[in-house]
Amino acid sequence: MKTHRIALIPGDGIGGDVTAAAWSALQKAAGSAGFTLDGTEFPWSCAFYKETGAMMPHDGIETLRRFDAILLGAVGWPQQVPDAVSLHGLLLPIRKSFVQYANIRPHRLLPGVQGPLKAEAFDILCIRENTEGEYSGAGGRIHQGTANEVAVETSIFTHTGVERILRFAFEQARARRGKLASVTKSNAQKYSMGFWDEVTQQLAAEYPDIEVTSYHIDAMAARMVMAPESLDVVAASNLFGDILTDLGAAIQGGLGFAASANINPDRSAPSMFEPVHGSAPDIAHLGIANPIATIWSGAMMLDHLGETVAAAAIMAAIERTTASGIGTSPGKDRTEAITAAILAAL
């Protein structure tokens, strides 16, 4: 029987609850499909930082490298640890060290979920560059605490980085409905974003079967609200992709449905799967967090591992659950009730 080794990082806040829910669904799907999941849990979190002074041990990356995939709950507790510390201490090092340059975030209305827009159906796949761009971490501050203080943050766009994420997006569009929207702000950021536009056009010549449209970020934000059904695959830089995917989560009914995958496409290192709703400290330990985003992320993990039958079974169970009215709006159902319904549907 095939076994996949999974690193579990529940993290902070509601992360523990939603990770436990996802793990139970993953285990049931695996059992039905004839494979096993061997999970090892790591306590790396803001609480771990307060105890040790680090978000993860010095050998954390090498520890994770031995696994087939990583399932993460949520990281962050800004009242205790600055977000910049938790982000740069755990998530970004994992994404960069394992070259998880493709961040995939699906946006569509699940059955029974009422989004805030008039659109009855849409299916958008956002592809976000995940390892450089505006989140490269290049910069610094001098003369801190004085009137002459200067802060510099430099975006880094390499030809390798831009080409590989756009090529990945083109391939996704080819496997879907053949439409790609490339998002920049090249009228204002003429060097970096102009460069992105140029690479988009260069690659478009290799994909004559794909309908390619370039949008400015502000126009794309408006289009996602006014005509989400007109979009298929959307490709954007690290910052723009981060913003647009929160907007995408909103139009699909809320962050409780926001699944994501951080993919290493050549599989030279493990990929990481996580919901993007954050740790939600205000509702931590209340038992009302929606686990669907994490369970959906788990289904994406199984699909990446080649367990397509189990992945499809989990998605079908999620859809049957929301179609029945369970888990369709924030705070309506308890975490355990949503989880139980999905397990029953499996």
Number of C-alpha atoms within 10 A of each C-alpha: 5 7 12 16 15 21 23 25 22 25 25 24 24 28 30 20 23 28 25 19 23 26 18 16 24 24 17 17 25 22 13 13 15 12 15 18 18 13 17 13 13 16 16 21 26 28 18 17 19 12 10 11 11 18 25 19 15 9 8 15 15 11 11 20 18 13 18 19 24 26 25 26 30 26 27 25 20 14 8 11 15 12 15 10 15 21 14 14 18 21 15 18 15 22 21 15 13 22 21 25 25 26 25 23 26 22 26 22 20 20 16 17 21 17 20 12 14 12 16 11 13 17 16 21 22 28 30 27 30 28 26 20 21 18 18 17 14 13 10 10 10 11 10 10 8 8 7 8 10 12 10 10 13 13 17 15 19 14 10 8 17 21 16 16 22 26 18 17 27 30 16 20 23 17 10 13 13 18 21 27 22 24 26 27 19 18 10 11 11 13 12 17 19 16 17 25 20 11 16 23 15 12 15 19 10 11 17 10 13 17 15 20 14 19 19 15 19 13 13 21 18 11 15 18 17 13 14 24 16 12 19 20 24 28 29 27 27 22 16 20 24 19 15 22 26 18 17 24 23 19 23 27 22 22 22 24 30 26 25 26 26 26 24 19 17 9 14 11 19 25 28 28 29 28 29 25 23 19 24 16 16 9 13 16 13 13 16 21 27 30 27 29 24 32 31 27 30 30 27 27 28 24 15 18 15 11 18 16 15 24 26 16 19 28 21 14 19 26 21 20 26 20 15 13 15 21 29 25 18 14 15 14 18 18 21 18 15 24 26 16 18 27 20 12 15 19
